[in-house]
């Protein structure tokens, strides 16, 4: 991974074999990012995404392996108990044009991943909401 900071924006290149969420954590911790919007594109060969079942209050994950292009990767960086916290969604298409996606758990880059992190001045914490079953924005 390599990156450059241009004012309030980080331009990140995640390299072949690297895992996207761990590299996001690495750059955000190094740059002390507490709040940001994230978007990316690229190619992956192994990724796991989930869908939250609101009735069960739990995620159901699906793993995909093969050649995939990231159609969309978007999300946020916030904090939970003052520590790095990310919430990303990704969709990726195969060679037939079928697209799979959901809440991103992990993804391994097969060629490159070009990520833009727009840093926002401030901090938003996450707190667990037992009624919903998720860590939601908390504006205290």
C-alpha angles and dihedrals in degrees: 000000000000131000147175129214116222109183106294095353132083116205106202133189113197111196136222112289095019123120113238102218094047091050090049089053091048096053094041093051092046091050094039093238112177100167129023148139116237132203131167148162135192140101133303135182101193126030140155122207130174142204120217113231103212094198093053094033092224141102125251110205132208124196122209127191129186136055112335135165117214104241093182137354116179138156152110141278116215135143136260115199086348094302131113114281127176132192112192136169123196137185122191133185130217130216091276093054095253112144127208127184153140140131106352115238098166140335133187117215116235099186113352141322119213110203131184117199114190107200116215120205106244141034134266119192127211123225128185113251108204093197093058097027095227140100102257134189111276119200101192 
